[in-house]
Amino acid sequence: MKTIQNTITTRTDTATLGHPLEQCIFFDIETTGLSPRASSLYLIGSLIYNPKNSRWEMTQWFANTYRDEAAMILQFLETLEQYTYLYHFNGKTFDIPYILQKCGKYHIELSEHNRSILQDTSGEYSIDLLTNIRPLKKKLGIPKAGQTDLERWLGCVREDTYSGGDLIPVYSQYMQDRLLHPEHAEELEHFLLLHNHDDMEGMLTVCRMLHYRHLFEVTPALEQQLQVTEIKIHSSDEEAPSHIDIYFRHHAGLPKSVSVSTSYPVTKDADCTWTLPEKCHLELDADTGCLHVQMVSAELKYFLPNPKDYYYLPSEDQAVHKSIASFVEPSHRKKATSATCYIRKQGIFLPSLLSHKEATETNILQEVPAFAQTYRDKRC
């Protein structure tokens, strides 16, 4: 077994990962096939952060004989003992199950610490970058979410031009040339190590895409990060407000400016006749953004909670609380239902990306009321 160590200069920050850098370790494996039973593990790469020199340090364990699998795994597990969070790309599906099956083959017992990481299904200690970034693919208009595809989208050009599958025959040729043509084996070894090296370093680049995920997730932390800097309300020819531009700072440090169009919910209720814009548009730069929203002029309804506490007045077409309805003639009132427990409002509204149900059942809108046209209207 060979051990190769390198220092790389690619930088990232704690905010990108969400964990202290010195507690994180990245890893990636190279194999001669997909099945642990029918293929060999020939390379394990790991990447750790050294706070003393503020650099990322890479270690590669390379099998220059077919008997090195167990030794490589033991070296990796010994290193993993020192870290809390394991980062990988598609490791949940491939790398980790492959390692665990090889552990079974060689009767390698996992420590409690390593088991809690490698068998973690919650994503708390074992963080799969693909799982976290894949939901962004459609939103950002990225055709594919493979690691090299994401690197290319970010403008990263890697030296390595091979895929993992391309290198399977290269490793086989290396093992032959190591004995028969040592002068050729060294060049092949370079290509094998380079692919793993660029995969490891590329993960640090791809991590920057987590900034988009953090920005698109509505959390109390996000509300603290956003700072509205300007609001512009535009009017149509009739001088009625037509759309609004909300400018803000987000301090996310996005790696690439993007323009995102997001569709509003669609309703199937035939009684809903009000027209909602198809999409809203979001422009994002490194630390600033602008949300473009078309406004809606309509008469909508605010549906009150607890219908049993209200009566519906057909002549007024609205609900009133029982304490007030007690003064109304019984013939002019009905017990309110979920569909008739509302008050009407004519005005200019901002369409919500949340469905009516989501908006009323969550506290995201806090004290901001959500209006719709009917109780079954999914839009609001």
C-alpha positions as CSV (number, residue, x, y, z in Angstrom):
1,M,0.0,0.0,0.0
2,K,1.2,3.5,-0.9
3,T,0.3,6.6,1.1
4,I,0.4,9.9,-0.8
5,Q,-0.1,13.2,0.9
6,N,-0.7,16.7,-0.6
7,T,-1.7,20.1,0.5
8,I,-4.2,22.0,-1.6
9,T,-5.1,25.7,-1.6
10,T,-8.9,25.5,-2.3
11,R,-10.7,27.4,0.4
12,T,-14.1,27.1,1.9
13,D,-15.7,28.5,5.0
14,T,-17.5,27.2,8.1
15,A,-20.8,28.8,6.9
16,T,-20.7,26.7,3.7
17,L,-20.5,23.4,5.5
18,G,-22.5,24.3,8.6
19,H,-19.9,22.6,10.9
20,P,-16.5,23.7,12.2
21,L,-13.9,22.8,9.5
22,E,-11.6,21.1,11.9
23,Q,-14.3,18.6,12.7
24,C,-15.0,17.7,9.1
25,I,-13.4,15.0,6.9
26,F,-14.2,14.4,3.2
27,F,-13.7,11.0,1.5
28,D,-14.0,9.3,-1.8
29,I,-13.2,5.8,-3.1
30,E,-12.1,4.3,-6.4
31,T,-13.0,0.7,-7.3
32,T,-12.9,-1.6,-10.3
33,G,-16.6,-2.0,-10.3
34,L,-19.9,-1.3,-8.6
35,S,-20.3,-4.6,-6.7
36,P,-18.1,-5.1,-3.6
37,R,-18.3,-8.8,-4.1
38,A,-17.1,-8.8,-7.7
39,S,-14.7,-5.8,-7.7
40,S,-11.7,-4.4,-5.8
41,L,-11.1,-1.2,-3.8
42,Y,-7.9,0.3,-5.0
43,L,-7.9,3.9,-3.7
44,I,-9.3,5.8,-0.7
45,G,-8.9,9.6,-0.5
46,S,-9.5,11.7,2.5
47,L,-9.4,15.5,3.0
48,I,-9.1,17.3,6.3
49,Y,-8.6,20.9,7.3
50,N,-5.5,22.0,9.2
51,P,-6.2,25.1,11.3
52,K,-2.5,25.7,11.9
53,N,-1.8,26.6,8.3
54,S,-5.4,27.2,7.1
55,R,-5.0,24.6,4.4
56,W,-6.7,21.4,3.3
57,E,-4.6,18.3,3.5
58,M,-5.2,15.3,1.3
59,T,-4.2,11.7,2.1
60,Q,-4.6,9.0,-0.5
61,W,-4.2,5.3,0.3
62,F,-3.4,3.5,-2.9
63,A,-3.4,-0.3,-3.5
64,N,-0.3,-1.3,-5.5
65,T,-1.1,-4.9,-4.8
66,Y,-4.5,-6.7,-4.7
67,R,-3.9,-7.6,-1.0
68,D,-4.1,-3.9,0.2
69,E,-7.8,-3.5,0.6
70,A,-8.0,-4.3,4.3
71,A,-5.0,-2.2,5.1
72,M,-6.4,0.9,3.3
73,I,-9.8,0.5,5.1
74,L,-8.1,0.3,8.5
75,Q,-6.1,3.4,7.8
76,F,-9.2,5.3,6.8
77,L,-11.1,4.1,9.8
78,E,-8.3,5.1,12.1
79,T,-8.4,8.6,10.6
80,L,-12.2,8.8,10.8
81,E,-11.9,8.3,14.6
82,Q,-10.6,11.9,14.9
83,Y,-13.6,13.6,13.2
84,T,-17.2,14.2,13.8
85,Y,-18.7,14.9,10.3
86,L,-18.1,12.9,7.2
87,Y,-18.7,14.6,3.8
88,H,-19.0,12.8,0.5
89,F,-20.6,12.9,-2.9
90,N,-23.1,10.1,-3.4
91,G,-21.4,8.2,-0.6
92,K,-24.7,7.3,0.9
93,T,-25.6,5.2,-2.1
94,F,-22.1,3.9,-3.2
95,D,-19.0,4.7,-1.2
96,I,-20.2,3.9,2.4
97,P,-22.1,0.7,1.5
98,Y,-19.1,-0.5,-0.4
99,I,-16.8,0.1,2.5
100,L,-19.2,-1.5,5.0
101,Q,-19.4,-4.7,2.8
102,K,-15.6,-4.9,2.6
103,C,-15.4,-4.5,6.4
104,G,-17.7,-7.6,6.6
105,K,-15.5,-9.5,4.2
106,Y,-12.3,-8.8,6.3
107,H,-14.1,-9.1,9.7
108,I,-13.2,-5.5,10.5
109,E,-15.2,-4.4,13.6
110,L,-16.3,-0.8,13.6
111,S,-15.8,1.3,16.7
112,E,-18.9,2.9,18.2
113,H,-17.8,6.3,16.9
114,N,-17.2,5.1,13.3
115,R,-20.5,3.1,13.3
116,S,-22.4,6.2,14.4
117,I,-21.1,8.0,11.3
118,L,-21.0,5.3,8.6
119,Q,-24.4,4.0,9.6
120,D,-26.0,7.4,10.0
121,T,-29.2,7.6,7.9
122,S,-30.3,11.0,9.3
123,G,-27.6,13.1,7.6
124,E,-26.5,14.5,10.9
125,Y,-23.0,13.1,10.8
126,S,-22.8,11.6,7.3
127,I,-23.5,14.4,4.9
128,D,-24.1,13.5,1.2
129,L,-23.5,16.5,-0.9
130,L,-25.5,15.1,-3.8
131,T,-28.5,14.5,-1.5
132,N,-28.3,18.2,-0.4
133,I,-27.7,19.7,-3.8
134,R,-30.0,17.6,-6.0
135,P,-33.2,19.5,-5.0
136,L,-31.5,22.7,-6.4
137,K,-31.1,21.2,-9.9
138,K,-34.5,22.2,-11.3
139,K,-34.6,25.5,-9.4
140,L,-31.2,26.6,-10.8
141,G,-31.8,25.1,-14.3
142,I,-28.9,22.6,-14.0
143,P,-29.4,19.7,-16.5
144,K,-27.5,17.1,-14.4
145,A,-26.3,16.9,-10.8
146,G,-23.2,14.8,-11.3
147,Q,-20.1,16.2,-9.5
148,T,-18.3,17.1,-12.7
149,D,-21.6,18.7,-14.0
150,L,-21.8,20.9,-10.9
151,E,-18.1,21.8,-11.1
152,R,-18.6,22.8,-14.8
153,W,-21.7,24.9,-13.9
154,L,-19.6,26.7,-11.3
155,G,-16.9,27.4,-13.8
156,C,-14.3,24.9,-12.4
157,V,-12.0,23.2,-14.9
158,R,-10.3,20.1,-13.6
159,E,-7.1,18.6,-15.0
160,D,-8.5,15.1,-14.8
161,T,-10.4,14.0,-17.9
162,Y,-11.4,10.5,-16.9
163,S,-14.5,9.1,-15.3
164,G,-14.3,6.4,-12.6
165,G,-15.5,3.8,-15.1
166,D,-12.8,4.9,-17.6
167,L,-10.1,4.1,-15.0
168,I,-11.1,0.5,-14.4
169,P,-9.0,-0.8,-17.3
170,V,-6.3,1.7,-16.5
171,Y,-5.9,0.2,-13.0
172,S,-5.8,-3.3,-14.5
173,Q,-3.1,-2.2,-17.0
174,Y,-1.2,-0.5,-14.1
175,M,-1.1,-3.8,-12.2
176,Q,0.4,-5.6,-15.2
177,D,2.8,-2.8,-16.0
178,R,4.0,-2.6,-12.4
179,L,5.7,-5.9,-12.9
180,L,6.4,-6.0,-16.6
181,H,6.8,-2.3,-17.6
182,P,7.5,-0.2,-14.5
183,E,8.3,2.9,-16.6
184,H,4.7,2.9,-17.9
185,A,3.1,2.0,-14.5
186,E,4.2,5.4,-13.0
187,E,2.3,7.3,-15.6
188,L,-0.8,5.2,-15.1
189,E,-0.5,5.7,-11.4
190,H,-0.5,9.4,-11.9
191,F,-3.9,9.3,-13.8
192,L,-5.4,7.1,-11.1
193,L,-4.4,9.4,-8.3
194,L,-5.3,12.5,-10.2
195,H,-8.9,11.5,-10.7
196,N,-9.4,10.9,-7.0
197,H,-7.4,14.1,-6.2
198,D,-9.7,16.2,-8.4
199,D,-12.8,14.5,-7.1
200,M,-11.7,15.4,-3.5
201,E,-10.8,18.9,-4.3
202,G,-13.9,19.3,-6.5
203,M,-16.1,18.5,-3.5
204,L,-14.8,21.6,-1.8
205,T,-15.9,23.6,-4.8
206,V,-19.3,21.9,-5.0
207,C,-19.8,22.7,-1.3
208,R,-20.3,26.3,-2.2
209,M,-23.6,25.3,-3.8
210,L,-24.9,24.7,-0.3
211,H,-25.2,28.5,0.0
212,Y,-28.2,28.3,-2.4
213,R,-29.9,25.7,-0.3
214,H,-29.4,27.7,2.9
215,L,-30.9,30.7,1.1
216,F,-33.9,28.9,-0.3
217,E,-34.8,27.3,3.1
218,V,-37.2,29.4,5.1
219,T,-35.8,29.4,8.6
220,P,-35.5,31.9,11.5
221,A,-31.8,32.0,10.7
222,L,-32.6,33.1,7.1
223,E,-34.8,35.9,8.4
224,Q,-31.9,37.2,10.4
225,Q,-29.6,37.1,7.4
226,L,-31.9,39.0,5.0
227,Q,-31.9,42.8,5.1
228,V,-34.4,44.6,2.8
229,T,-32.6,47.6,1.4
230,E,-35.3,49.1,-1.0
231,I,-38.9,48.4,-2.1
232,K,-40.2,49.8,-5.4
233,I,-43.9,49.6,-6.3
234,H,-44.7,50.1,-9.9
235,S,-48.0,51.2,-11.4
236,S,-49.9,50.4,-14.6
237,D,-51.4,52.9,-16.9
238,E,-54.4,53.1,-14.7
239,E,-52.1,54.1,-11.8
240,A,-53.0,51.0,-9.9
241,P,-50.0,49.1,-8.4
242,S,-49.0,46.3,-10.8
243,H,-45.8,44.8,-9.5
244,I,-43.3,45.2,-6.7
245,D,-39.5,44.9,-6.6
246,I,-37.9,44.0,-3.3
247,Y,-34.2,44.5,-3.0
248,F,-32.2,42.9,-0.2
249,R,-28.9,41.8,1.1
250,H,-28.4,38.2,2.0
251,H,-24.7,37.8,2.8
252,A,-24.7,34.3,1.5
253,G,-21.6,34.7,-0.7
254,L,-23.1,32.8,-3.7
255,P,-20.5,31.5,-6.1
256,K,-22.5,32.4,-9.2
257,S,-25.3,34.9,-10.0
258,V,-28.6,33.2,-11.0
259,S,-32.0,34.1,-12.2
260,V,-34.7,31.9,-10.8
261,S,-38.3,31.7,-11.9
262,T,-40.7,29.9,-9.5
263,S,-44.3,28.8,-10.4
264,Y,-47.2,29.6,-8.1
265,P,-49.5,26.8,-6.8
266,V,-52.2,25.8,-9.2
267,T,-55.8,25.2,-8.1
268,K,-58.4,22.8,-9.6
269,D,-61.4,24.5,-8.0
270,A,-63.7,25.5,-10.9
271,D,-65.2,28.3,-8.7
272,C,-61.9,30.1,-8.6
273,T,-62.0,32.8,-11.2
274,W,-59.3,35.3,-10.1
275,T,-56.2,35.4,-12.2
276,L,-52.8,34.7,-10.6
277,P,-49.4,35.3,-12.3
278,E,-47.8,32.2,-13.5
279,K,-44.4,32.8,-11.9
280,C,-42.4,35.2,-9.8
281,H,-38.7,35.9,-10.5
282,L,-35.7,36.1,-8.2
283,E,-32.4,37.6,-9.2
284,L,-29.4,36.7,-7.0
285,D,-25.9,38.0,-7.0
286,A,-23.1,37.1,-4.5
287,D,-24.5,39.1,-1.6
288,T,-27.6,40.9,-2.9
289,G,-30.9,40.0,-4.6
290,C,-34.1,41.3,-6.0
291,L,-37.6,39.6,-5.9
292,H,-39.9,40.6,-8.7
293,V,-43.6,40.0,-7.8
294,Q,-46.6,40.9,-9.9
295,M,-49.5,42.0,-7.7
296,V,-53.1,41.0,-8.0
297,S,-56.2,43.2,-7.8
298,A,-59.2,41.2,-6.6
299,E,-61.8,40.6,-4.0
300,L,-60.6,37.6,-1.9
301,K,-61.6,36.0,1.4
302,Y,-59.9,35.5,4.7
303,F,-61.1,32.2,6.2
304,L,-61.5,32.3,9.9
305,P,-60.4,29.5,12.2
306,N,-62.8,27.6,14.4
307,P,-66.1,27.8,12.3
308,K,-68.1,26.4,15.2
309,D,-67.6,29.8,16.9
310,Y,-69.2,31.7,13.9
311,Y,-72.5,32.2,12.0
312,Y,-72.7,32.9,8.3
313,L,-74.9,35.8,7.2
314,P,-76.1,35.1,3.6
315,S,-77.3,38.6,3.0
316,E,-73.9,40.0,4.0
317,D,-72.0,37.2,2.5
318,Q,-69.6,36.9,5.4
319,A,-69.3,35.2,8.8
320,V,-69.6,36.9,12.2
321,H,-68.8,35.7,15.7
322,K,-71.6,34.1,17.7
323,S,-71.4,36.9,20.2
324,I,-72.5,39.3,17.5
325,A,-74.7,36.9,15.5
326,S,-76.9,36.5,18.6
327,F,-78.4,39.9,17.7
328,V,-79.3,38.7,14.2
329,E,-82.7,37.1,13.4
330,P,-82.3,33.3,13.3
331,S,-83.8,33.3,9.8
332,H,-81.0,35.5,8.6
333,R,-78.1,33.4,9.8
334,K,-76.7,29.9,9.4
335,K,-74.1,28.0,11.3
336,A,-70.8,28.6,9.6
337,T,-68.9,25.8,7.9
338,S,-65.3,25.8,6.9
339,A,-66.3,26.9,3.4
340,T,-68.5,29.8,4.6
341,C,-66.5,31.0,7.6
342,Y,-64.8,34.0,6.0
343,I,-64.7,37.8,5.6
344,R,-64.3,39.5,2.2
345,K,-61.7,42.0,1.3
346,Q,-61.2,44.1,-1.9
347,G,-57.7,45.2,-2.6
348,I,-54.2,44.7,-4.0
349,F,-52.6,41.4,-2.9
350,L,-49.2,39.8,-3.1
351,P,-49.4,36.2,-4.4
352,S,-47.8,33.6,-2.2
353,L,-45.5,30.7,-3.2
354,L,-47.1,28.7,-0.4
355,S,-50.4,27.0,-1.0
356,H,-53.3,28.3,1.0
357,K,-53.2,25.3,3.3
358,E,-49.4,25.7,3.9
359,A,-49.8,29.4,4.6
360,T,-52.6,29.0,7.1
361,E,-51.1,25.9,8.9
362,T,-47.6,27.2,9.4
363,N,-46.3,30.2,11.3
364,I,-44.0,31.4,8.4
365,L,-46.4,34.3,7.6
366,Q,-46.7,35.0,11.4
367,E,-49.3,37.8,11.6
368,V,-49.8,38.3,7.9
369,P,-53.2,36.9,6.8
370,A,-53.5,34.6,3.8
371,F,-56.5,35.3,1.4
372,A,-58.1,33.0,-1.2
373,Q,-61.2,33.0,-3.3
374,T,-62.7,29.7,-2.0
375,Y,-62.0,27.4,0.8
376,R,-60.6,24.8,-1.6
377,D,-58.5,27.3,-3.5
378,K,-54.9,26.2,-3.3
379,R,-53.6,29.6,-4.2
380,C,-53.4,32.5,-1.8
